[in-house]
Amino acid sequence: MTKAQRQKKILQIVENNAIETQEELLDELDKAGLKVTQATISRDVKELRLFKVMNTQKEYCYTNLGIPQFGEEFCKAIKNFVSKVTLVEHSIVLRVLHGTAEFVAGLIDKNNFVGVLGCLTGPETVMIVCDTKDKAKQVIKKFEA
């Protein structure tokens, strides 16, 4: 089986099952007849950009959110996960859907916003630190657009 086929199977498993750990994913792949190592699973999870998000049963399970590039897809993702944007001096505080903060911070980091020094996350919060208050205002304008 090729890497692409294996990763397609991983996406199917994650979509159809509540997978909380890489070990559970490894077991499901084994049941499907795929023998892979823990290291391979770890790389696949990273490459596929699988994130753990709280489901309706209050379990943290892998889900395929992907990391869209800046543009229409990025804007849709921000719109779906960000509920509040607050400017605090040269920083921005985002309130987000529970369990999606790391994903949102990843979007911001991946898109290299000018003036953004980095992001800190909690389960429902992303703090974006900018080098100036003006740069922070520019980032907020991009979110509002």
PyMOL commands that place a pseudoatom at each C-alpha (Angstrom):
pseudoatom trace, name=CA, resn=MET, resi=1, chain=A, elem=C, hetatm=0, pos=[0.000, 0.000, 0.000]
pseudoatom trace, name=CA, resn=THR, resi=2, chain=A, elem=C, hetatm=0, pos=[1.312, 3.445, -0.873]
pseudoatom trace, name=CA, resn=LYS, resi=3, chain=A, elem=C, hetatm=0, pos=[1.628, 6.349, 1.542]
pseudoatom trace, name=CA, resn=ALA, resi=4, chain=A, elem=C, hetatm=0, pos=[-1.262, 8.149, -0.192]
pseudoatom trace, name=CA, resn=GLN, resi=5, chain=A, elem=C, hetatm=0, pos=[-3.497, 5.083, 0.152]
pseudoatom trace, name=CA, resn=ARG, resi=6, chain=A, elem=C, hetatm=0, pos=[-2.553, 4.691, 3.828]
pseudoatom trace, name=CA, resn=GLN, resi=7, chain=A, elem=C, hetatm=0, pos=[-3.268, 8.341, 4.541]
pseudoatom trace, name=CA, resn=LYS, resi=8, chain=A, elem=C, hetatm=0, pos=[-6.604, 8.091, 2.727]
pseudoatom trace, name=CA, resn=LYS, resi=9, chain=A, elem=C, hetatm=0, pos=[-7.470, 5.132, 4.978]
pseudoatom trace, name=CA, resn=ILE, resi=10, chain=A, elem=C, hetatm=0, pos=[-6.449, 7.159, 8.061]
pseudoatom trace, name=CA, resn=LEU, resi=11, chain=A, elem=C, hetatm=0, pos=[-8.792, 9.962, 7.005]
pseudoatom trace, name=CA, resn=GLN, resi=12, chain=A, elem=C, hetatm=0, pos=[-11.632, 7.450, 6.550]
pseudoatom trace, name=CA, resn=ILE, resi=13, chain=A, elem=C, hetatm=0, pos=[-10.995, 5.954, 9.989]
pseudoatom trace, name=CA, resn=VAL, resi=14, chain=A, elem=C, hetatm=0, pos=[-10.892, 9.363, 11.689]
pseudoatom trace, name=CA, resn=GLU, resi=15, chain=A, elem=C, hetatm=0, pos=[-14.065, 10.447, 9.898]
pseudoatom trace, name=CA, resn=ASN, resi=16, chain=A, elem=C, hetatm=0, pos=[-16.015, 7.338, 10.879]
pseudoatom trace, name=CA, resn=ASN, resi=17, chain=A, elem=C, hetatm=0, pos=[-14.675, 6.639, 14.395]
pseudoatom trace, name=CA, resn=ALA, resi=18, chain=A, elem=C, hetatm=0, pos=[-13.999, 8.546, 17.600]
pseudoatom trace, name=CA, resn=ILE, resi=19, chain=A, elem=C, hetatm=0, pos=[-10.212, 8.150, 17.668]
pseudoatom trace, name=CA, resn=GLU, resi=20, chain=A, elem=C, hetatm=0, pos=[-8.680, 9.678, 20.796]
pseudoatom trace, name=CA, resn=THR, resi=21, chain=A, elem=C, hetatm=0, pos=[-5.071, 8.427, 20.536]
pseudoatom trace, name=CA, resn=GLN, resi=22, chain=A, elem=C, hetatm=0, pos=[-2.532, 7.420, 17.942]
pseudoatom trace, name=CA, resn=GLU, resi=23, chain=A, elem=C, hetatm=0, pos=[-2.556, 3.960, 19.527]
pseudoatom trace, name=CA, resn=GLU, resi=24, chain=A, elem=C, hetatm=0, pos=[-6.293, 3.638, 18.739]
pseudoatom trace, name=CA, resn=LEU, resi=25, chain=A, elem=C, hetatm=0, pos=[-5.568, 4.734, 15.178]
pseudoatom trace, name=CA, resn=LEU, resi=26, chain=A, elem=C, hetatm=0, pos=[-2.805, 2.138, 14.966]
pseudoatom trace, name=CA, resn=ASP, resi=27, chain=A, elem=C, hetatm=0, pos=[-5.250, -0.553, 16.170]
pseudoatom trace, name=CA, resn=GLU, resi=28, chain=A, elem=C, hetatm=0, pos=[-7.838, 0.465, 13.564]
pseudoatom trace, name=CA, resn=LEU, resi=29, chain=A, elem=C, hetatm=0, pos=[-5.231, 0.335, 10.798]
pseudoatom trace, name=CA, resn=ASP, resi=30, chain=A, elem=C, hetatm=0, pos=[-4.166, -3.098, 12.042]
pseudoatom trace, name=CA, resn=LYS, resi=31, chain=A, elem=C, hetatm=0, pos=[-7.802, -4.267, 11.871]
pseudoatom trace, name=CA, resn=ALA, resi=32, chain=A, elem=C, hetatm=0, pos=[-7.874, -3.013, 8.274]
pseudoatom trace, name=CA, resn=GLY, resi=33, chain=A, elem=C, hetatm=0, pos=[-4.806, -5.128, 7.508]
pseudoatom trace, name=CA, resn=LEU, resi=34, chain=A, elem=C, hetatm=0, pos=[-2.244, -2.320, 7.527]
pseudoatom trace, name=CA, resn=LYS, resi=35, chain=A, elem=C, hetatm=0, pos=[0.897, -2.912, 9.543]
pseudoatom trace, name=CA, resn=VAL, resi=36, chain=A, elem=C, hetatm=0, pos=[2.570, 0.423, 10.334]
pseudoatom trace, name=CA, resn=THR, resi=37, chain=A, elem=C, hetatm=0, pos=[4.771, 1.756, 13.102]
pseudoatom trace, name=CA, resn=GLN, resi=38, chain=A, elem=C, hetatm=0, pos=[3.947, 4.373, 15.720]
pseudoatom trace, name=CA, resn=ALA, resi=39, chain=A, elem=C, hetatm=0, pos=[6.477, 6.705, 14.100]
pseudoatom trace, name=CA, resn=THR, resi=40, chain=A, elem=C, hetatm=0, pos=[4.699, 6.388, 10.752]
pseudoatom trace, name=CA, resn=ILE, resi=41, chain=A, elem=C, hetatm=0, pos=[1.350, 7.186, 12.377]
pseudoatom trace, name=CA, resn=SER, resi=42, chain=A, elem=C, hetatm=0, pos=[2.864, 10.201, 14.082]
pseudoatom trace, name=CA, resn=ARG, resi=43, chain=A, elem=C, hetatm=0, pos=[4.226, 11.537, 10.778]
pseudoatom trace, name=CA, resn=ASP, resi=44, chain=A, elem=C, hetatm=0, pos=[0.926, 10.872, 9.009]
pseudoatom trace, name=CA, resn=VAL, resi=45, chain=A, elem=C, hetatm=0, pos=[-1.061, 12.705, 11.704]
pseudoatom trace, name=CA, resn=LYS, resi=46, chain=A, elem=C, hetatm=0, pos=[1.268, 15.691, 11.319]
pseudoatom trace, name=CA, resn=GLU, resi=47, chain=A, elem=C, hetatm=0, pos=[1.226, 15.657, 7.496]
pseudoatom trace, name=CA, resn=LEU, resi=48, chain=A, elem=C, hetatm=0, pos=[-2.559, 15.273, 7.348]
pseudoatom trace, name=CA, resn=ARG, resi=49, chain=A, elem=C, hetatm=0, pos=[-2.897, 18.079, 9.897]
pseudoatom trace, name=CA, resn=LEU, resi=50, chain=A, elem=C, hetatm=0, pos=[-5.212, 16.088, 12.132]
pseudoatom trace, name=CA, resn=PHE, resi=51, chain=A, elem=C, hetatm=0, pos=[-6.193, 17.925, 15.306]
pseudoatom trace, name=CA, resn=LYS, resi=52, chain=A, elem=C, hetatm=0, pos=[-7.915, 16.808, 18.466]
pseudoatom trace, name=CA, resn=VAL, resi=53, chain=A, elem=C, hetatm=0, pos=[-11.225, 18.590, 18.958]
pseudoatom trace, name=CA, resn=MET, resi=54, chain=A, elem=C, hetatm=0, pos=[-13.886, 17.948, 21.583]
pseudoatom trace, name=CA, resn=ASN, resi=55, chain=A, elem=C, hetatm=0, pos=[-16.819, 16.035, 20.096]
pseudoatom trace, name=CA, resn=THR, resi=56, chain=A, elem=C, hetatm=0, pos=[-20.449, 15.984, 21.285]
pseudoatom trace, name=CA, resn=GLN, resi=57, chain=A, elem=C, hetatm=0, pos=[-19.619, 13.242, 23.820]
pseudoatom trace, name=CA, resn=LYS, resi=58, chain=A, elem=C, hetatm=0, pos=[-16.972, 15.580, 25.350]
pseudoatom trace, name=CA, resn=GLU, resi=59, chain=A, elem=C, hetatm=0, pos=[-14.116, 13.391, 24.124]
pseudoatom trace, name=CA, resn=TYR, resi=60, chain=A, elem=C, hetatm=0, pos=[-11.037, 14.823, 22.424]
pseudoatom trace, name=CA, resn=CYS, resi=61, chain=A, elem=C, hetatm=0, pos=[-10.857, 12.998, 19.117]
pseudoatom trace, name=CA, resn=TYR, resi=62, chain=A, elem=C, hetatm=0, pos=[-8.846, 13.440, 15.952]
pseudoatom trace, name=CA, resn=THR, resi=63, chain=A, elem=C, hetatm=0, pos=[-10.547, 15.330, 13.178]
pseudoatom trace, name=CA, resn=ASN, resi=64, chain=A, elem=C, hetatm=0, pos=[-9.483, 16.478, 9.743]
pseudoatom trace, name=CA, resn=LEU, resi=65, chain=A, elem=C, hetatm=0, pos=[-9.580, 20.262, 9.792]
pseudoatom trace, name=CA, resn=GLY, resi=66, chain=A, elem=C, hetatm=0, pos=[-6.737, 20.731, 7.328]
pseudoatom trace, name=CA, resn=ILE, resi=67, chain=A, elem=C, hetatm=0, pos=[-4.792, 23.969, 7.086]
pseudoatom trace, name=CA, resn=PRO, resi=68, chain=A, elem=C, hetatm=0, pos=[-6.142, 26.100, 4.278]
pseudoatom trace, name=CA, resn=GLN, resi=69, chain=A, elem=C, hetatm=0, pos=[-3.971, 28.741, 2.634]
pseudoatom trace, name=CA, resn=PHE, resi=70, chain=A, elem=C, hetatm=0, pos=[-4.759, 32.424, 3.144]
pseudoatom trace, name=CA, resn=GLY, resi=71, chain=A, elem=C, hetatm=0, pos=[-7.687, 33.444, 0.980]
pseudoatom trace, name=CA, resn=GLU, resi=72, chain=A, elem=C, hetatm=0, pos=[-11.303, 32.338, 0.821]
pseudoatom trace, name=CA, resn=GLU, resi=73, chain=A, elem=C, hetatm=0, pos=[-10.710, 29.030, 2.648]
pseudoatom trace, name=CA, resn=PHE, resi=74, chain=A, elem=C, hetatm=0, pos=[-8.723, 30.761, 5.407]
pseudoatom trace, name=CA, resn=CYS, resi=75, chain=A, elem=C, hetatm=0, pos=[-11.502, 33.313, 5.869]
pseudoatom trace, name=CA, resn=LYS, resi=76, chain=A, elem=C, hetatm=0, pos=[-14.159, 30.599, 6.090]
pseudoatom trace, name=CA, resn=ALA, resi=77, chain=A, elem=C, hetatm=0, pos=[-12.154, 28.746, 8.735]
pseudoatom trace, name=CA, resn=ILE, resi=78, chain=A, elem=C, hetatm=0, pos=[-11.680, 31.905, 10.803]
pseudoatom trace, name=CA, resn=LYS, resi=79, chain=A, elem=C, hetatm=0, pos=[-15.388, 32.731, 10.466]
pseudoatom trace, name=CA, resn=ASN, resi=80, chain=A, elem=C, hetatm=0, pos=[-16.389, 29.231, 11.631]
pseudoatom trace, name=CA, resn=PHE, resi=81, chain=A, elem=C, hetatm=0, pos=[-14.116, 29.083, 14.690]
pseudoatom trace, name=CA, resn=VAL, resi=82, chain=A, elem=C, hetatm=0, pos=[-13.571, 32.649, 15.944]
pseudoatom trace, name=CA, resn=SER, resi=83, chain=A, elem=C, hetatm=0, pos=[-16.400, 34.142, 18.008]
pseudoatom trace, name=CA, resn=LYS, resi=84, chain=A, elem=C, hetatm=0, pos=[-14.770, 37.320, 19.364]
pseudoatom trace, name=CA, resn=VAL, resi=85, chain=A, elem=C, hetatm=0, pos=[-11.771, 39.494, 18.466]
pseudoatom trace, name=CA, resn=THR, resi=86, chain=A, elem=C, hetatm=0, pos=[-10.362, 41.957, 21.030]
pseudoatom trace, name=CA, resn=LEU, resi=87, chain=A, elem=C, hetatm=0, pos=[-7.451, 44.370, 20.607]
pseudoatom trace, name=CA, resn=VAL, resi=88, chain=A, elem=C, hetatm=0, pos=[-5.293, 44.742, 23.737]
pseudoatom trace, name=CA, resn=GLU, resi=89, chain=A, elem=C, hetatm=0, pos=[-2.415, 47.184, 23.126]
pseudoatom trace, name=CA, resn=HIS, resi=90, chain=A, elem=C, hetatm=0, pos=[-0.157, 45.403, 20.600]
pseudoatom trace, name=CA, resn=SER, resi=91, chain=A, elem=C, hetatm=0, pos=[-1.860, 42.016, 21.036]
pseudoatom trace, name=CA, resn=ILE, resi=92, chain=A, elem=C, hetatm=0, pos=[-5.089, 40.450, 19.815]
pseudoatom trace, name=CA, resn=VAL, resi=93, chain=A, elem=C, hetatm=0, pos=[-7.173, 38.032, 21.862]
pseudoatom trace, name=CA, resn=LEU, resi=94, chain=A, elem=C, hetatm=0, pos=[-9.401, 35.631, 19.930]
pseudoatom trace, name=CA, resn=ARG, resi=95, chain=A, elem=C, hetatm=0, pos=[-12.182, 33.634, 21.579]
pseudoatom trace, name=CA, resn=VAL, resi=96, chain=A, elem=C, hetatm=0, pos=[-12.615, 30.439, 19.588]
pseudoatom trace, name=CA, resn=LEU, resi=97, chain=A, elem=C, hetatm=0, pos=[-14.671, 27.256, 19.520]
pseudoatom trace, name=CA, resn=HIS, resi=98, chain=A, elem=C, hetatm=0, pos=[-13.478, 24.902, 22.277]
pseudoatom trace, name=CA, resn=GLY, resi=99, chain=A, elem=C, hetatm=0, pos=[-10.565, 22.769, 21.120]
pseudoatom trace, name=CA, resn=THR, resi=100, chain=A, elem=C, hetatm=0, pos=[-9.784, 24.769, 17.955]
pseudoatom trace, name=CA, resn=ALA, resi=101, chain=A, elem=C, hetatm=0, pos=[-7.303, 27.304, 19.341]
pseudoatom trace, name=CA, resn=GLU, resi=102, chain=A, elem=C, hetatm=0, pos=[-4.239, 25.356, 18.199]
pseudoatom trace, name=CA, resn=PHE, resi=103, chain=A, elem=C, hetatm=0, pos=[-5.726, 25.041, 14.716]
pseudoatom trace, name=CA, resn=VAL, resi=104, chain=A, elem=C, hetatm=0, pos=[-6.495, 28.781, 14.508]
pseudoatom trace, name=CA, resn=ALA, resi=105, chain=A, elem=C, hetatm=0, pos=[-3.011, 29.670, 15.771]
pseudoatom trace, name=CA, resn=GLY, resi=106, chain=A, elem=C, hetatm=0, pos=[-1.580, 27.323, 13.143]
pseudoatom trace, name=CA, resn=LEU, resi=107, chain=A, elem=C, hetatm=0, pos=[-3.495, 29.173, 10.438]
pseudoatom trace, name=CA, resn=ILE, resi=108, chain=A, elem=C, hetatm=0, pos=[-2.100, 32.459, 11.630]
pseudoatom trace, name=CA, resn=ASP, resi=109, chain=A, elem=C, hetatm=0, pos=[1.458, 31.132, 11.891]
pseudoatom trace, name=CA, resn=LYS, resi=110, chain=A, elem=C, hetatm=0, pos=[1.308, 29.439, 8.479]
pseudoatom trace, name=CA, resn=ASN, resi=111, chain=A, elem=C, hetatm=0, pos=[0.141, 32.602, 6.735]
pseudoatom trace, name=CA, resn=ASN, resi=112, chain=A, elem=C, hetatm=0, pos=[2.984, 34.768, 8.062]
pseudoatom trace, name=CA, resn=PHE, resi=113, chain=A, elem=C, hetatm=0, pos=[1.035, 37.905, 8.891]
pseudoatom trace, name=CA, resn=VAL, resi=114, chain=A, elem=C, hetatm=0, pos=[3.298, 40.968, 8.796]
pseudoatom trace, name=CA, resn=GLY, resi=115, chain=A, elem=C, hetatm=0, pos=[3.990, 42.159, 12.325]
pseudoatom trace, name=CA, resn=VAL, resi=116, chain=A, elem=C, hetatm=0, pos=[2.838, 38.972, 14.080]
pseudoatom trace, name=CA, resn=LEU, resi=117, chain=A, elem=C, hetatm=0, pos=[5.538, 37.731, 16.433]
pseudoatom trace, name=CA, resn=GLY, resi=118, chain=A, elem=C, hetatm=0, pos=[3.687, 34.597, 17.561]
pseudoatom trace, name=CA, resn=CYS, resi=119, chain=A, elem=C, hetatm=0, pos=[0.612, 33.030, 19.129]
pseudoatom trace, name=CA, resn=LEU, resi=120, chain=A, elem=C, hetatm=0, pos=[-0.203, 31.537, 22.529]
pseudoatom trace, name=CA, resn=THR, resi=121, chain=A, elem=C, hetatm=0, pos=[-3.189, 29.236, 22.985]
pseudoatom trace, name=CA, resn=GLY, resi=122, chain=A, elem=C, hetatm=0, pos=[-5.560, 27.869, 25.572]
pseudoatom trace, name=CA, resn=PRO, resi=123, chain=A, elem=C, hetatm=0, pos=[-8.554, 25.596, 24.887]
pseudoatom trace, name=CA, resn=GLU, resi=124, chain=A, elem=C, hetatm=0, pos=[-10.789, 28.504, 23.804]
pseudoatom trace, name=CA, resn=THR, resi=125, chain=A, elem=C, hetatm=0, pos=[-8.345, 31.400, 23.424]
pseudoatom trace, name=CA, resn=VAL, resi=126, chain=A, elem=C, hetatm=0, pos=[-5.641, 32.519, 21.030]
pseudoatom trace, name=CA, resn=MET, resi=127, chain=A, elem=C, hetatm=0, pos=[-3.431, 35.455, 21.939]
pseudoatom trace, name=CA, resn=ILE, resi=128, chain=A, elem=C, hetatm=0, pos=[-1.623, 36.948, 18.955]
pseudoatom trace, name=CA, resn=VAL, resi=129, chain=A, elem=C, hetatm=0, pos=[1.367, 39.083, 19.881]
pseudoatom trace, name=CA, resn=CYS, resi=130, chain=A, elem=C, hetatm=0, pos=[2.261, 41.769, 17.336]
pseudoatom trace, name=CA, resn=ASP, resi=131, chain=A, elem=C, hetatm=0, pos=[5.283, 44.036, 17.242]
pseudoatom trace, name=CA, resn=THR, resi=132, chain=A, elem=C, hetatm=0, pos=[3.197, 47.251, 17.235]
pseudoatom trace, name=CA, resn=LYS, resi=133, chain=A, elem=C, hetatm=0, pos=[-0.356, 48.349, 17.944]
pseudoatom trace, name=CA, resn=ASP, resi=134, chain=A, elem=C, hetatm=0, pos=[-0.735, 49.463, 14.310]
pseudoatom trace, name=CA, resn=LYS, resi=135, chain=A, elem=C, hetatm=0, pos=[0.229, 45.993, 13.045]
pseudoatom trace, name=CA, resn=ALA, resi=136, chain=A, elem=C, hetatm=0, pos=[-2.294, 44.459, 15.443]
pseudoatom trace, name=CA, resn=LYS, resi=137, chain=A, elem=C, hetatm=0, pos=[-4.991, 46.724, 13.998]
pseudoatom trace, name=CA, resn=GLN, resi=138, chain=A, elem=C, hetatm=0, pos=[-4.023, 45.639, 10.467]
pseudoatom trace, name=CA, resn=VAL, resi=139, chain=A, elem=C, hetatm=0, pos=[-4.352, 41.960, 11.430]
pseudoatom trace, name=CA, resn=ILE, resi=140, chain=A, elem=C, hetatm=0, pos=[-7.806, 42.624, 12.923]
pseudoatom trace, name=CA, resn=LYS, resi=141, chain=A, elem=C, hetatm=0, pos=[-8.862, 44.306, 9.648]
pseudoatom trace, name=CA, resn=LYS, resi=142, chain=A, elem=C, hetatm=0, pos=[-7.867, 41.127, 7.775]
pseudoatom trace, name=CA, resn=PHE, resi=143, chain=A, elem=C, hetatm=0, pos=[-10.029, 39.065, 10.131]
pseudoatom trace, name=CA, resn=GLU, resi=144, chain=A, elem=C, hetatm=0, pos=[-12.960, 41.440, 9.687]
pseudoatom trace, name=CA, resn=ALA, resi=145, chain=A, elem=C, hetatm=0, pos=[-12.617, 41.302, 5.911]
for i in range(1, 145): cmd.bond("trace and resi %d" % i, "trace and resi %d" % (i + 1))
show_as sticks, trace
zoom trace
